[in-house]
Each structure stands twice: as C-alpha cells, then as structure tokens.
C-alpha cells in the first residue's frame, strides 16, 4: 500500500510487525519512528486507528506518553 501520503508508505501489518523490533512490553510512537520511514505524527494517527479497530491496546500513564501493545504478541511468536 504505497501512495504519496507518508503515513501510507507503511502497511498496517508492517507497522504492527515493527512492535517486535522494540524491546519491552509496549512501544511508543517515538520508538516506532526510529524503525519506520514515516513521521511520529503519522504513526500516532495510525496507532489510534488500529486501536479503534481493536487491533492494539493503549494506556496513557503520563500526560506526554502513550504506550501501545498487541494483545496477541505471544500468539504471533508461536507461529
């Protein structure tokens, strides 16, 4: 899925797979920005969309940080 919009240069599946490249139980948009070719703002919008679709979970432990994670991370690694 490639288009002139920067946030569409990465598919939803590629964005979800990028979670595996970051150590820890959750990721932030800033961390994903280090491994994906799109901006933090674009990543954040995509994460919100995936959350609304029920594909990922999130928690905002501080005013300036949101942690995102996939419920089924273990299921994917067992395949």
C-alpha positions as CSV (number, residue, x, y, z in Angstrom):
1,X,0.0,0.0,0.0
2,X,2.1,2.9,-1.2
3,X,0.9,6.4,-2.1
4,X,2.1,10.0,-1.9
5,X,0.9,10.2,1.7
6,X,3.8,9.5,4.0
7,X,1.7,7.6,6.5
8,X,0.6,5.1,3.8
9,X,4.2,4.1,2.8
10,X,3.9,1.5,5.6
11,X,1.1,-1.0,5.7
12,X,-0.8,-1.7,8.9
13,X,0.9,-5.1,9.0
14,X,4.4,-3.6,8.7
15,X,3.5,-1.1,11.5
16,X,2.4,-4.0,13.7
17,X,5.5,-6.0,12.9
18,X,7.6,-3.1,13.9
19,X,6.4,-3.7,17.5
20,X,8.7,-6.7,17.5
21,X,11.8,-4.6,16.8
22,X,11.5,-2.7,20.1
23,X,12.3,-4.2,23.4
24,X,9.7,-4.1,26.2
25,X,6.1,-4.9,26.8
26,X,4.8,-1.8,24.9
27,X,6.0,0.7,22.3
28,X,5.6,4.5,21.8
29,X,5.2,6.4,18.6
30,X,8.6,7.9,19.1
31,X,10.2,4.4,19.3
32,X,8.4,3.3,16.2
33,X,9.6,6.4,14.4
34,X,13.2,5.0,14.8
35,X,12.3,1.9,12.8
36,X,9.7,3.1,10.3
37,X,10.1,5.6,7.4
38,X,7.1,7.8,8.5
39,X,6.8,10.6,11.0
40,X,5.8,10.3,14.6
41,X,2.6,12.2,14.0
42,X,1.7,9.8,11.1
43,X,2.5,6.8,13.3
44,X,0.4,8.2,16.2
45,X,-2.6,8.6,13.8
46,X,-2.2,5.1,12.5
47,X,-1.9,3.7,16.1
48,X,-5.1,5.5,17.0
49,X,-6.9,4.0,14.0
50,X,-5.6,0.5,14.9
51,X,-6.8,1.0,18.5
52,X,-10.3,2.0,17.3
53,X,-10.4,-1.1,15.2
54,X,-9.5,-3.3,18.2
55,X,-6.2,-4.4,16.8
56,X,-4.0,-2.9,19.6
57,X,-4.3,-1.6,23.1
58,X,-3.1,1.6,24.7
59,X,-2.6,3.3,28.0
60,X,-1.6,6.8,28.8
61,X,0.4,6.6,32.1
62,X,1.6,10.2,31.9
63,X,0.4,13.4,30.2
64,X,3.0,13.1,27.5
65,X,3.3,9.4,26.8
66,X,1.1,6.7,25.4
67,X,2.1,3.0,25.5
68,X,0.8,0.7,22.7
69,X,0.8,-3.1,22.7
70,X,-0.7,-6.0,20.9
71,X,-2.8,-8.5,23.0
72,X,-1.7,-11.4,20.9
73,X,2.1,-10.9,20.8
74,X,2.7,-14.4,22.2
75,X,0.4,-16.0,19.7
76,X,2.3,-14.4,16.8
77,X,5.7,-15.6,18.1
78,X,4.4,-19.2,18.4
79,X,3.5,-19.4,14.7
